[in-house]
């Protein structure tokens, strides 16, 4: 529960050798009486060819994945870590299972720790007398992980380092809440938060707006599967989506607000446009009252070809038992990722990091019941208001149907309706899915943008934290 195995390695990043140590181990969560109530598994990568003085100004990146019950395997082996899953150039996992050096790792510019919350990876409660409930739920999760981070930073002597949180999927809910919790309860102020494929962050989006926001994602996916008229199909994706976004805000959302007030001709005109933009028959759009939900879209788009499409990455295709119906039988992308990432992680931990245990590595762990209630988007906004050093970077995949890119933009707009923080908030889009970093081209671009963000979020020496 309080030990680690450290190994030495080296990798070439951007043509330069980067020596580093990898520490795989567990560190406790303590209760108010100083008793260890859980052991949190982590892997910590630290560059070794720099001085102690240089490390004081070297960024520390603290990384979480989501679920909320999943380990931090995905970004460690797919995105920012020094070793990367075997993938083809489009980001599809391939056999034989295994790993290779990640030439895009950010270890050249930052040290990184990947953290597995309780009941994920090798993280467990201390004994059967410890209630797991105290770790589950949005608020509980944020509270104990903030305490753990504070302990980790103290043990590794990183209080002087610029600190960054990165989260993917539910991990974005987690790190958005942690930004404020660390400031207000542990007096730890960050330089940046990175949200990869963010959730709704507790920001309200019910009603017509919520129904309309998925439209640009659906248009992007129809473009990818070549289901659009030539006038749209032959266009550059970002430019095409700019048109669809304008339609969504200026025409579709007002039409949904009007409901039965729409005339037949107005309804038909909107339906015709929407149908062309998302590759769905006009009559189907009319039959669904101009609202094509994401779950129905996954079943409908390629129904005529006998396929469904993925939820987390809609480039993937699936085959259902019946072509009829409103919902898909399974998520093809999730199955592909699970059967390839899992063996790779076992191989990596045991053979390369020399961490050996009979404990089962939980890629997905049970964390139910989980209270999803949160206002982490507004917590992050408050953290940014309190801390003039704090910057935000959001990265989205155009083909992600679970945490879609346009909802991510909407969250940013609602977090900062006055626009007074927008100079410290940035959004980026990539031609991938939920794990936008799996495509070779996007992995290179996204990690380079992370490097820029880390550099730009650290102010010049002597810059005061004030407006």
C-alpha positions as CSV (number, residue, x, y, z in Angstrom):
1,X,0.0,0.0,0.0
2,X,3.0,2.3,0.4
3,X,5.8,1.1,-1.9
4,X,7.1,1.5,-5.4
5,X,9.4,-0.2,-7.9
6,X,11.6,2.2,-9.8
7,X,13.2,1.3,-13.2
8,X,15.5,3.2,-15.5
9,X,14.7,3.9,-19.2
10,X,15.5,6.1,-22.2
11,X,13.6,7.3,-25.2
12,X,14.2,9.5,-28.2
13,X,11.8,12.4,-28.5
14,X,12.1,14.9,-31.3
15,X,15.6,13.6,-32.1
16,X,17.0,13.9,-28.6
17,X,17.6,11.2,-26.0
18,X,15.6,11.6,-22.9
19,X,16.6,9.4,-19.9
20,X,14.0,8.9,-17.3
21,X,12.9,6.8,-14.3
22,X,9.5,5.1,-14.0
23,X,8.1,4.5,-10.5
24,X,5.2,2.1,-10.3
25,X,3.6,1.8,-6.9
26,X,1.0,2.6,-4.4
27,X,0.6,5.5,-2.0
28,X,-2.0,5.7,0.8
29,X,-5.1,7.8,1.3
30,X,-5.2,8.8,5.0
31,X,-8.3,9.4,7.1
32,X,-8.5,12.3,9.6
33,X,-6.9,10.2,12.3
34,X,-3.9,9.3,10.2
35,X,-5.0,5.8,9.3
36,X,-4.4,4.4,5.8
37,X,-7.8,3.7,4.3
38,X,-6.8,3.0,0.7
39,X,-3.8,2.5,-1.6
40,X,-3.8,4.5,-4.8
41,X,-1.7,3.0,-7.6
42,X,0.3,5.3,-9.8
43,X,3.1,5.4,-12.4
44,X,5.4,8.4,-12.2
45,X,7.8,9.3,-15.0
46,X,10.6,11.7,-14.2
47,X,13.3,12.9,-16.5
48,X,16.8,12.3,-15.0
49,X,19.2,14.4,-17.0
50,X,18.2,17.7,-15.4
51,X,19.4,19.4,-12.2
52,X,17.5,19.8,-9.0
53,X,17.3,23.5,-9.7
54,X,15.9,22.9,-13.2
55,X,13.2,20.5,-11.7
56,X,11.9,23.4,-9.6
57,X,10.6,25.0,-12.8
58,X,9.8,21.9,-14.7
59,X,6.1,21.2,-15.1
60,X,4.4,18.3,-13.3
61,X,1.4,16.8,-15.2
62,X,-1.1,14.8,-13.1
63,X,-3.2,12.6,-15.4
64,X,-6.6,11.0,-14.9
65,X,-8.9,9.0,-17.1
66,X,-12.7,8.7,-16.6
67,X,-15.5,6.1,-16.4
68,X,-15.7,7.2,-13.6
69,X,-14.6,3.6,-12.9
70,X,-11.7,3.2,-15.3
71,X,-7.9,3.2,-14.8
72,X,-5.5,5.8,-16.3
73,X,-4.4,3.2,-18.8
74,X,-5.7,5.0,-21.9
75,X,-3.7,8.3,-21.9
76,X,-0.6,6.5,-20.5
77,X,-0.4,4.0,-23.3
78,X,-2.1,6.0,-26.0
79,X,-1.2,9.7,-25.6
80,X,1.4,11.3,-23.4
81,X,3.4,8.5,-21.8
82,X,6.8,7.2,-23.1
83,X,5.4,3.9,-24.4
84,X,2.5,3.5,-26.8
85,X,0.2,0.8,-27.8
86,X,0.7,-0.9,-31.2
87,X,-1.6,1.0,-33.6
88,X,-2.0,1.5,-37.3
89,X,-1.8,5.1,-38.7
90,X,-5.5,5.6,-38.3
91,X,-5.4,4.7,-34.6
92,X,-6.9,1.2,-34.8
93,X,-5.3,-1.2,-32.4
94,X,-3.5,-4.2,-34.0
95,X,-2.1,-7.5,-33.1
96,X,0.4,-8.7,-32.0
97,X,-0.3,-7.0,-28.7
98,X,2.5,-4.9,-27.4
99,X,4.1,-1.5,-27.1
100,X,6.6,0.7,-28.8
101,X,8.4,4.0,-27.9
102,X,6.1,7.0,-28.2
103,X,8.1,9.7,-30.1
104,X,5.4,12.2,-29.2
105,X,5.5,11.8,-25.4
106,X,5.6,15.0,-23.5
107,X,8.2,13.6,-21.1
108,X,10.8,15.8,-22.8
109,X,9.1,18.9,-21.3
110,X,7.3,17.7,-18.2
111,X,7.3,14.9,-15.6
112,X,4.0,12.9,-15.5
113,X,2.1,10.9,-12.9
114,X,-0.9,8.7,-13.9
115,X,-3.3,8.1,-11.1
116,X,-5.8,5.2,-10.7
117,X,-8.7,6.1,-8.4
118,X,-10.0,3.5,-5.9
119,X,-11.3,0.3,-7.5
120,X,-9.5,0.9,-10.7
121,X,-6.1,-0.5,-11.8
122,X,-4.4,-1.8,-8.7
123,X,-6.0,0.8,-6.3
124,X,-8.0,-0.8,-3.5
125,X,-9.4,0.1,0.0
126,X,-7.1,-0.9,2.8
127,X,-9.4,-3.7,4.2
128,X,-13.0,-4.9,4.3
129,X,-13.8,-2.6,7.2
130,X,-13.3,0.5,5.0
131,X,-16.4,1.6,3.3
132,X,-15.9,2.1,-0.4
133,X,-18.8,4.6,-0.5
134,X,-16.6,7.3,0.9
135,X,-14.6,7.3,-2.4
136,X,-17.5,7.1,-4.8
137,X,-19.5,10.0,-6.2
138,X,-18.4,13.3,-7.8
139,X,-17.7,15.2,-4.5
140,X,-16.1,12.3,-2.6
141,X,-13.9,11.5,-5.6
142,X,-12.6,15.1,-5.8
143,X,-12.1,15.4,-2.1
144,X,-9.9,12.4,-1.4
145,X,-7.9,12.7,-4.7
146,X,-7.1,16.3,-3.8
147,X,-5.7,15.1,-0.5
148,X,-3.7,12.4,-2.3
149,X,-2.3,14.8,-4.8
150,X,-1.1,17.1,-2.0
151,X,0.7,14.2,-0.3
152,X,2.3,13.1,-3.6
153,X,3.5,16.6,-4.4
154,X,5.0,16.9,-0.9
155,X,6.7,13.5,-1.1
156,X,8.2,14.3,-4.5
157,X,9.2,17.8,-3.5
158,X,7.3,19.4,-6.4
159,X,5.6,22.3,-4.7
160,X,7.7,24.8,-6.6
161,X,7.0,23.2,-10.0
162,X,4.3,24.5,-12.4
163,X,1.5,22.0,-12.0
164,X,-1.1,20.9,-14.6
165,X,-4.1,18.5,-14.4
166,X,-5.2,16.6,-17.5
167,X,-8.3,14.5,-17.6
168,X,-10.1,12.6,-20.3
169,X,-13.9,11.9,-20.4
170,X,-15.2,11.7,-16.8
171,X,-11.6,12.6,-15.9
172,X,-12.5,16.1,-17.1
173,X,-15.3,16.3,-14.5
174,X,-12.7,15.1,-12.0
175,X,-9.9,17.6,-12.8
176,X,-12.3,20.5,-13.2
177,X,-13.5,20.0,-9.7
178,X,-9.9,19.3,-8.4
179,X,-8.7,22.7,-9.7
180,X,-10.9,24.5,-7.2
181,X,-10.6,21.9,-4.4
182,X,-6.8,22.0,-4.6
183,X,-6.9,25.8,-4.4
184,X,-9.5,26.2,-1.6
185,X,-8.6,23.2,0.6
186,X,-4.9,22.6,0.0
187,X,-3.7,26.0,-1.1
188,X,-2.2,24.5,-4.3
189,X,-2.5,26.7,-7.3
190,X,-2.3,25.3,-10.8
191,X,-0.9,26.7,-14.1
192,X,-3.2,24.8,-16.3
193,X,-6.1,22.3,-16.8
194,X,-6.4,20.2,-19.9
195,X,-9.8,18.6,-20.8
196,X,-9.6,15.8,-23.3
197,X,-13.1,14.9,-24.7
198,X,-14.9,16.6,-21.8
199,X,-18.3,15.7,-20.3
200,X,-21.0,18.3,-19.7
201,X,-19.2,19.4,-16.5
202,X,-22.6,19.7,-14.7
203,X,-23.7,22.5,-17.0
204,X,-27.4,22.5,-17.8
205,X,-28.3,21.9,-21.5
206,X,-31.8,20.4,-21.4
207,X,-34.6,21.3,-23.9
208,X,-34.2,22.5,-27.5
209,X,-30.5,23.6,-27.0
210,X,-29.6,20.2,-25.7
211,X,-31.3,18.5,-28.6
212,X,-29.7,20.6,-31.2
213,X,-26.1,20.5,-29.9
214,X,-25.3,17.0,-31.2
215,X,-26.0,18.1,-34.8
216,X,-22.4,19.2,-35.8
217,X,-21.0,15.9,-34.4
218,X,-23.6,14.0,-36.5
219,X,-22.6,16.0,-39.6
220,X,-19.0,15.2,-39.0
221,X,-19.7,11.5,-38.7
222,X,-21.8,11.5,-41.9
223,X,-18.9,13.2,-43.7
224,X,-16.5,10.6,-42.5
225,X,-18.7,7.7,-43.7
226,X,-19.3,9.5,-47.0
227,X,-23.1,9.8,-46.5
228,X,-23.4,13.4,-47.7
229,X,-24.4,15.0,-51.0
230,X,-21.3,15.9,-53.1
231,X,-21.7,19.6,-52.3
232,X,-20.9,18.8,-48.7
233,X,-18.8,15.6,-49.0
234,X,-16.1,17.3,-51.0
235,X,-15.5,20.1,-48.6
236,X,-12.8,20.4,-46.0
237,X,-14.3,19.1,-42.7
238,X,-13.7,22.2,-40.4
239,X,-15.1,24.6,-43.0
240,X,-18.1,22.3,-43.5
241,X,-18.7,22.1,-39.8
242,X,-18.5,25.9,-39.4
243,X,-21.6,26.0,-41.7
244,X,-23.4,23.3,-39.8
245,X,-22.6,25.0,-36.5
246,X,-24.2,28.3,-37.8
247,X,-27.3,26.4,-38.9
248,X,-27.5,24.7,-35.5
249,X,-27.4,28.0,-33.6
250,X,-29.3,30.2,-36.0
251,X,-31.9,27.9,-37.5
252,X,-32.3,24.5,-35.8
253,X,-32.4,25.7,-32.2
254,X,-35.0,28.4,-32.8
255,X,-37.1,25.9,-34.8
256,X,-37.0,23.5,-31.9
257,X,-37.9,26.3,-29.5
258,X,-41.0,27.1,-31.6
259,X,-42.3,23.5,-31.7
260,X,-45.8,23.5,-33.0
261,X,-45.6,27.2,-33.8
262,X,-43.6,26.3,-36.9
263,X,-45.6,26.3,-40.1
264,X,-45.5,23.2,-42.3
265,X,-43.3,25.0,-44.9
266,X,-40.8,26.2,-42.2
267,X,-40.7,22.7,-40.7
268,X,-40.0,21.1,-44.0
269,X,-37.3,23.6,-44.9
270,X,-35.4,22.9,-41.7
271,X,-35.9,19.2,-42.0
272,X,-34.5,19.2,-45.6
273,X,-31.4,21.1,-44.5
274,X,-30.8,18.9,-41.4
275,X,-31.3,15.7,-43.4
276,X,-28.6,16.8,-45.9
277,X,-26.2,17.9,-43.2
278,X,-26.4,14.6,-41.2
279,X,-27.0,12.0,-43.9
280,X,-30.5,11.0,-42.7
281,X,-33.6,10.8,-44.9
282,X,-35.8,13.9,-44.7
283,X,-38.9,11.9,-43.7
284,X,-37.0,10.3,-40.8
285,X,-36.1,13.7,-39.6
286,X,-39.7,14.8,-39.8
287,X,-40.9,11.7,-38.1
288,X,-38.6,12.5,-35.2
289,X,-39.8,16.2,-34.9
290,X,-36.4,17.5,-36.1
291,X,-34.6,15.9,-33.2
292,X,-32.2,13.1,-34.1
293,X,-30.7,11.8,-30.9
294,X,-27.2,10.5,-30.9
295,X,-28.3,7.0,-29.8
296,X,-30.8,6.8,-32.7
297,X,-28.2,8.2,-35.1
298,X,-25.7,5.4,-34.2
299,X,-28.3,2.9,-35.4
300,X,-29.7,4.9,-38.3
301,X,-26.8,6.4,-40.3
302,X,-25.6,3.1,-41.9
303,X,-28.7,1.1,-41.4
304,X,-29.1,0.8,-45.2
305,X,-25.6,-0.8,-45.4
306,X,-26.2,-3.2,-42.5
307,X,-24.0,-1.5,-40.0
308,X,-24.2,0.5,-36.8
309,X,-21.5,3.0,-35.7
310,X,-19.6,3.5,-32.5
311,X,-20.6,5.8,-29.6
312,X,-17.1,6.8,-28.4
313,X,-15.6,6.7,-31.9
314,X,-18.1,6.8,-34.7
315,X,-15.5,5.8,-37.3
316,X,-15.9,2.2,-36.0
317,X,-18.7,0.0,-37.4
318,X,-20.7,-2.8,-35.7
319,X,-23.1,-5.5,-36.7
320,X,-26.4,-5.9,-34.7
321,X,-28.5,-9.0,-34.5
322,X,-31.4,-7.1,-36.1
323,X,-31.1,-4.2,-38.5
324,X,-34.4,-2.8,-37.2
325,X,-34.7,-1.0,-33.9
326,X,-33.8,2.3,-32.2
327,X,-30.5,1.4,-30.4
328,X,-27.3,-0.5,-31.1
329,X,-26.5,-3.8,-29.4
330,X,-22.9,-2.8,-28.4
331,X,-20.1,-0.3,-28.8
332,X,-17.7,-1.7,-31.4
333,X,-14.9,0.8,-30.5
334,X,-14.9,0.0,-26.8
335,X,-14.5,-3.7,-27.5
336,X,-11.6,-3.1,-29.8
337,X,-9.8,-0.9,-27.3
338,X,-10.4,-3.2,-24.3
339,X,-9.1,-6.3,-26.0
340,X,-5.9,-4.5,-27.1
341,X,-5.1,-2.0,-24.3
342,X,-5.6,-4.6,-21.5
343,X,-2.9,-7.2,-22.5
344,X,-0.5,-4.3,-23.4
345,X,-0.8,-2.9,-19.9
346,X,-0.2,-6.2,-18.3
347,X,2.8,-6.8,-20.4
348,X,4.1,-3.3,-19.7
349,X,3.7,-3.4,-15.9
350,X,5.2,-6.8,-15.4
351,X,7.9,-7.0,-18.1
352,X,9.1,-3.4,-18.3
353,X,8.2,-1.7,-15.1
354,X,8.9,-4.9,-13.1
355,X,5.7,-4.5,-11.0
356,X,4.5,-7.9,-10.1
357,X,1.3,-8.8,-8.1
358,X,-1.4,-11.3,-8.2
359,X,-4.0,-8.6,-7.7
360,X,-6.3,-8.2,-10.7
361,X,-5.7,-5.0,-12.8
362,X,-9.1,-3.4,-13.1
363,X,-9.4,-1.6,-16.5
364,X,-13.0,-1.0,-15.4
365,X,-14.0,-1.3,-11.8
366,X,-17.3,-1.2,-10.0
367,X,-17.9,2.2,-8.4
368,X,-21.6,2.1,-8.0
369,X,-23.6,3.8,-6.6
370,X,-22.0,7.0,-8.0
371,X,-23.7,10.4,-7.3
372,X,-23.1,12.2,-10.6
373,X,-24.4,15.6,-9.2
374,X,-21.7,18.2,-9.8
375,X,-21.1,21.8,-10.9
376,X,-17.5,21.2,-11.8
377,X,-17.6,23.5,-14.9
378,X,-18.5,26.4,-12.6
379,X,-16.0,25.3,-10.1
380,X,-13.3,25.5,-12.8
381,X,-14.5,28.9,-13.8
382,X,-14.2,30.1,-10.2
383,X,-10.7,28.6,-9.9
384,X,-9.7,30.5,-13.0
385,X,-11.2,33.7,-11.6
386,X,-9.4,33.2,-8.3
387,X,-6.1,32.3,-10.0
388,X,-4.9,34.6,-12.8
389,X,-2.2,32.1,-13.7
390,X,-4.7,29.3,-14.5
391,X,-5.2,28.4,-18.2
392,X,-7.6,26.0,-19.8
393,X,-7.1,23.8,-22.9
394,X,-9.9,21.7,-24.3
395,X,-9.2,19.0,-27.0
396,X,-12.1,17.2,-28.8
397,X,-12.4,14.6,-31.5
398,X,-15.0,15.4,-34.2
399,X,-16.2,11.8,-34.3
400,X,-16.8,11.4,-30.6
401,X,-20.5,10.8,-30.0
402,X,-20.3,10.4,-26.2
403,X,-18.5,13.7,-25.3
404,X,-19.0,15.5,-28.6
405,X,-17.0,18.5,-29.7
406,X,-19.8,21.0,-30.0
407,X,-21.1,20.3,-26.5
408,X,-17.5,21.0,-25.4
409,X,-17.6,24.4,-27.1
410,X,-21.0,25.1,-25.5
411,X,-19.6,24.3,-22.0
412,X,-16.9,26.9,-22.5
413,X,-19.4,29.5,-23.7
414,X,-21.5,28.9,-20.6
415,X,-18.6,28.8,-18.2
416,X,-17.6,32.3,-19.3
417,X,-20.7,34.0,-20.6
418,X,-19.1,37.5,-20.1
419,X,-16.1,36.5,-22.2
420,X,-13.7,38.0,-19.6
421,X,-11.7,34.7,-19.2
422,X,-11.7,33.7,-22.9
423,X,-8.0,34.8,-23.4
424,X,-7.1,31.9,-21.0
425,X,-9.4,29.4,-22.6
426,X,-8.7,27.5,-25.9
427,X,-10.5,24.7,-27.8
428,X,-9.0,22.4,-30.4
429,X,-10.6,19.8,-32.8
430,X,-9.1,16.6,-34.3
431,X,-10.2,14.1,-36.8
432,X,-10.6,11.3,-34.3
433,X,-13.0,10.0,-31.7
434,X,-13.1,10.0,-27.9
435,X,-9.4,9.0,-27.8
436,X,-8.5,11.7,-30.3
437,X,-4.8,11.0,-29.9
438,X,-4.9,7.5,-31.5
439,X,-4.5,8.6,-35.1
440,X,-0.8,9.1,-35.9
441,X,-1.3,12.6,-37.4
442,X,-3.4,13.8,-34.5
443,X,-1.1,12.3,-31.9
444,X,1.7,14.4,-33.3
445,X,-0.4,17.6,-33.5
446,X,-2.1,17.2,-30.2
447,X,1.0,16.5,-28.2
448,X,2.8,19.4,-29.9
449,X,-0.1,21.6,-28.8
450,X,0.2,20.3,-25.3
451,X,3.9,21.4,-25.3
452,X,2.9,24.9,-26.4
453,X,0.2,25.0,-23.7
454,X,2.6,24.0,-21.0
455,X,5.1,26.6,-22.1
456,X,2.6,29.4,-22.6
457,X,0.8,28.8,-19.2
458,X,4.0,29.4,-17.2
459,X,4.5,33.2,-16.8
460,X,7.9,34.8,-17.1
461,X,9.9,35.0,-13.8
462,X,8.7,37.8,-11.6
463,X,5.2,38.0,-13.0
464,X,2.7,38.7,-10.2
465,X,-0.6,36.8,-9.9
466,X,-2.9,39.7,-10.3
467,X,-5.3,41.3,-12.8
